[in-house]
Amino acid sequence: MFVHELYDSNKISDSSIITIGNYDGFHKGHKFIISKMRELANDNNLKTVLLTFNPHTKTIISNSNFKVLTTFSMKKKLAEELLIDYLCEVKFNKIVKNLNFKEFINIVIKKYNPSIILFGYDNKIGKNKEGTFNLLKKFLKNTNIQVKMCDSYFDKDKNKVTTTSIKNNIMNYEIKSANNFLGREFSLKGEIIRGLSKGKSIGFPTANVKIESFEQLIPPNGVYSVTLEVEDDKYKAVCNVGFCPTIKNSSQISIEVHVINEDINLYGKRIVLKFKDFLRLETKFKSEDDLAKQIKKDILQVI
């Protein structure tokens, strides 16, 4: 997979099929669109191009505290796994924000020579989201470019899969439901940093995680079953998101992970946390001994 930026000098001479969007989550609905794109590409001998925004458009347009399911680095990895030929990073800023849909799509056409533009069911492009499917189709009617629409995706239980529904599931502790809509486990990327080593004092050493980006959605306070991935290794672990009220009662939320039955040095390592299930709410125990007893019970739910 080749990775471009919208305004770099890269162009392709091959005909292509393109799709455009935030693609936050790369969930089953997004994969449905990409599967349609690949099907059309195979039928028409086209290269596949995904244009996606970084940061998320809502971060610039309406809410600087907007949180995402997938950072751009995660999207790159997921796009490569789905065998996309070209991933184009559209660095979303005030200049791109103020391009009307005709200006924006003309830049894209010159760069990627599309034969087909595939829209998601709710996709809109350009300033003030004015570039609807019908307007784009009308704008390009005298060209050789087809504009096609992809329907929304429903799972086997007839639930519509959306990024918003997945975020709501996560914030309501429904991790398994979120994972079902994603088609994989919800993940956080980060780096292990030094903490106060309080967990070691009660027999359960923890690694403190500094997440990769301020954009990442963090699950609500609680204890979770997770898989910790570092380099090529995977470990079963218990993760606490919150203030650690029994041990340190911090004023800032921390993410701490206890790797089960392993003694490994993770400091400075880049890791991925994959959330498997919610175990319990974060609780302030009467003593550290009571906390240690509960952690043992948490571990038994994981192993």
N, C-alpha and C positions, 0 to 999 in steps of 0.2 A: 504494500500500500504506500502511495506517495502522499506526503502531507504538504499542502500549500497554504499560503495566506492570500486573501482576496486581492491585495494590492501588490503582491510580489510579481516578478517578471515571468513566472511560469504560465505557459499556455499548453493546451493539447490540440493536436491536429486531428485526432480520431473523433468520430461522432460519439456523443455521450447521451446518457440519461441522467438527469440531476434531480435531487430533492433537497429541500431547504427547510431548516427549522432549528429550534433549540435542542431538540432530542435529549431533554433532561430525563435521565433514567435509563434510556435504551431499553425500555420495558417491552412487553409482548406486543403492544400496539405499534411501537416503533419498528420492531422486528418484522411485523406484518407488512408495513410499508416497504421496508428494505427487501423483503422477500418478493414483493410485487415488482420492485425496481429491478432486481436481479433476473426475474422471469422475463420482463420486457427487454432487458439488456441481452439476454441469451437469444431471444426470438429475433432481435433486430441487429445483432452484432455490434453492440454499443458498450462503451466503458461506463462504469457506475461512478457517480460523483455525489458525495454528501457534503453540503455546505452547512456548517453549524456555527453558532454564535458564541463568542467568548469575550467578556462574561455573558451570562444569561441576559437577554434583552430587558427583562423586568428590573434587573439591577440598575440599569441606567435610566430607564423610562420612568419607573414609579417607586422603587424601593431599594435603597442601597443595602438594606439588611435582608434582602431576599435570599433564601437558602435553596440549594440545589441537591438533587439526589446524586448527580455525577459531575465531577469536575472535568475540565477539558482533557486532562491526562487520562482519566478513566475512559472518556469517550473515544479517545484515540485507540486504546487497547481493545475496546469492545467493537469498534468499527473494523479493526484489522481482523478480529475473530470472525466477523460476518463477511469477510472477503470483499470489502469495498476497494475499488481501484484507486480512487482519489478522495482524500479528506481535505476539505478547504476550511481553514479557520477564518471566520469573519470576525475580526477584532472589533467588537461593538463599542463605538464611541459616538460623540455628538455628530461627527461628520457622517457616519453611516446611518445614524438615527434619522438625520434630516434628508436623506436621499428619498425621493419619491419612488414608487415601485417601478416606474419606467426607467429611471436612471439606474436603479439597482440591478434590474434584470438585464439591462444592456451591458453593464460591466461583466456580469456573469456569462452572458452569451459570447462576448468577445474572448473570454478566457477559456471556456469549456465547450464551445461549439455543440450545444445540445440539439438533439433531434426530438427529445421528449423531456418535458418538465412534469414531474409527478408531485402533485399536491396532496398533503394530508387533508382529511375531511374538514378540519377547522383552521387550516393554514391561511395566514395573511402575511404579506410582505410590504416593505416600504414604509415611509413616514405615516404615522397615525394608523398603521395597519390598513391602509387604503387598498392595497393590492390583493383583491379577492381572486378566487379561481375564475369567476366570470369575467372580471375586468382584464385579467392577464390573458385569458383566452381571446377576448375581443382585440386586445392590443397586438397580439401576435397572429391574428387571423390571416394576414397576407404574407406570412412567412412559411417556411417548411417545418416549423417547430410545432409539435403537438403538445397541448396542455391536457393532462389527464388527472382525474381525481381518484384517490384511494379511499375506500369506505372506512368507517371506524371499526375497531376490533372489539369483539365480545368474547369472553372466555366460555368454557363449556357450560357454565352455570348462567350464561347470558348476562354477566356483569360487564359493563363497559370499562375497559382498561384505560386509565388516564394517570398522568403524573400526579395530579391533585389527589386522586383517590389513594394512591400509594403513600403520599405524604401524610394524609389523614390516618391511614392504617398505622404508620410508624408512630405518630404522635399519640395514638390511642393504644399503644403497646401491642398492636396486632401484627407482630413481626412476620408470622407465618403467612398471613394474608398478603402482606406487602411483598414478600418473597415470591408468592405464587403469581402475582401480577407482573413482577419484574422478570420472572423466568430464571432467577438466580438469587443469591443471598445479598441483601442490602449491605453495602461495604463503606468503610471509612479508610482513607489512606492517611498515614502519618509517620512520625519519627518518634522513637523512644528517647525520652529525656530523663534526666535524674530528678527524683522526687525527694521526699523526706525519709524514705525507707521505713515508714511506720508499719507497713504490712508485715515486714520481716519480723518485727517484735512480737507478733501474735502467731507466727508460724506460717504466714501466707504472703510471701514477698510478691509485690506487684510492680509492673512496669507502667510508667506514666506515658501517655500518648499525646503528643502535640500534633493536632490534625493538620493536613496538608494545606488547606485553604479555609479562609474565613467564610467562604460560600457554602461549605458543606453543612447539610442538615444533620444535627446531632439528635439522636433519640432522647426522649424525656428521661428524667432522673429515675434510675432503677438498676437492677442487676439482670444481666443478660448472659445467655449461653452464646459463645462466639467461637470461631476458628481464627487463630492468629497465623498469618502467613508471613514468613520472612525468608527472602531468597527462594529456595526451592523446597523449604520445609513448611509443614503445617502442624499446628498444635491445638488440641482442645483447651479451651480456656473459659474463665468466668470474668466478665467485664462489669465494673461498676461505673455508672455515669452519675455524677452528683457532687455532693459536698463532703462526703466521708464524715458524717456527724459524730460517730462514736470515737474515731481516732483523732481527727484533726479539726473537724467542724470548720472547713474552709469557707471563705466568702466567695470563692470563684469555683465554677464547675470544673471538675477534672474528669479525665477518662483513664481509669486504671484497670490493668489486666493481670490476672493471676493465671499463669500457665500451669496446667494440672500435671503433677508428677514429673516435672522437668526442672532441671537446674541449668539455665542457659543465660548467657550474658547478651542482652539485647540493646544495651546503651548505644545510641547513635545509629541504630539500624532503621532502615525504611521498612515499614510493615503495612499489611492490610488486615483490617478486622472485618470478618464476615459474620453478621448477626444471624443467629439461627433461631432463637426464641427468647421471649421474655420470661424471667424467673420470678421476680418479686419486686416490690417497691423498695426504695432505699429507706432504711429505718435507723433511728438512733437507739442503740441498745443500752441497757443499764451498765454493762461492763464490757471490757474487751474480751473476756472469756465467753460471754453470751454471743458476741459477734463471731468469734472463732467457731463456736458450735454451729451457728447458722451457715457459715461459709462451708463447713463440712457437708451440711445438708444440700447446699447449692451445688457443690461438686458432684454429689451423688446423682443429681438430676441431669448432669452433663455427661458423665462417663457411662 
